[in-house]
């Protein structure tokens, strides 16, 4: 009699996703093998092919779930509050994800396979920046600024928070709230004093 635990199809998929996320987080896409995932999950390789079609299919499911989770959390965080509160809430939401879901963040932060250019961190940042940009556009318009410039500042903010998150994910100090406060203060001071029509300053002597 086999010693392997028999799971329902749904439960088996969930288990393989959890195991795969751990392995992809540790080794990256290229360094991960179906053999290792199967061994850790205590299943045969055909089981993985049956549920996901192979390594790439499993990876795509994991990345899609992580992206959906992060985008939802950040979208909820910027749904209410003053503009400055929304900036801080977005930073807290992202840093909390980095802290509480280190494997998921590691999967997104790893280089993605060439066959899947629409997955991973770059795609996540674009999705989040679009949501933040929509909030910025409304705030810009209300304040008399050109809303067409909103995506520039949204991508700048999201990129700043992401790179700080990568650094902070290894240090874990100071706290999520403290880091978010510094980020929101920096972003807000810049936005608060933003000229309505920014122009490049000429070089000295010109």
Steps between C-alpha positions, in 0.01 A plus 500: 500500500630847415598720793417814307208707625212504254364850451215638296594668175446845651703420810781350292521810281513720809776285646704513179460877484628535857794268441579657164497849646756398762731342243468781243568755775820323597637402160331725245328373188807369319640328809177321583429150370179301482689219674565710810143625522366147461742369761405765753130450435545120518335445164617368165599739221193409287276642774652846446461469123141385547405807706715773343652365178851535640726745681402804296129444560550467876720808504241703310225405748719595797599836351142582400375428852771708662438791266126486553550500878741796502296711258184435701665595828645823361178589319309463826759711683464798264121488480442751782676776689677823419765494223782477756320225693455303180871524422590376848235227494629372166856484636381316811303250290797419280755478782262282701486264204881492483512419872217247520542326162878483444476202264237670287703820480814301413317327214387835359843659548687220319567533130210356302539246217523649153187311398296694753575872453167605651569347841708593799600826660494718188141406421400536864648849519317604185169375640551673834622822336186510285282481810704762684509713185121507486491636856772753423322616183185584694700683768706687238191613315333620820812701591530662158788286371520319169361148571695365200816524712355273770649175360852646527463558873310176556779292342762700690325435831444130433861455389629677810292286735600182317874559520476601863296184556775286347756655732272492803402136438849395600544737793146506644593814695359750568133397521256493208324805638822699545624423149160585353498831691839597355396403149170684517669809647753506217236448234252741652749784544591467135140486382391778733750744350464378144501786246199502272722512192842344577786612276859385477737748661773626265856400577721755675647752260223462242 
